[in-house]
Amino acid sequence: MWDDAFDGVLFMFNGLMQIPGREHRRTAMRELHRVCRPGGHFIFTTHDREDPKDIKEWAKEAERWARGEQNPRLLEFGDRYFTDDNGNTFMHLPDRKEVFEDLAATGWLHVHDRTRNELASETPAVRNFSDNCRFWVAKKL
């Protein structure tokens, strides 16, 4: 089985949140659960919608959604398109409650989560290059 090479650990960096649609993300989580051996771990990252530096921006986005004025390309609150020199990249930014619900709905037990800035002290260049993210550890029972 694939996860045997990693001692029962499945790793995913941001890829899960690049799947549009919550039910599609849950389908992926169920499949990861299926292929992971009992007691194995699933380690993944998400961008953190609850990052204090983004609270005002998300409040404005919530107002747009309440008025029905959100970007019509977006399926769910928390969806974003990031634009850079390479084009547009889709990303869903969940809050912690959403991830807890998704883990429970797909058979995973939450073990631990922390934001990157809680885990590491990084240089200003790194902090300016990329957003803070949340690292998650879940376990298959």
Buried (B, 14 or more C-beta within 10 A) or exposed (E): EEBEEEEBEBEBEEEBBEBBEBEEBBEBBEEBBEEBBEEBBBBBBBBBBBBEEBEEEBEEBEEEBEEEEBEEEBBBBBBBEEEEEEEEEBBBBBBBEBBBBBBEEBBBEBEEBEBBBEEEEBEEEEEEEEBBBBBBBBBBE
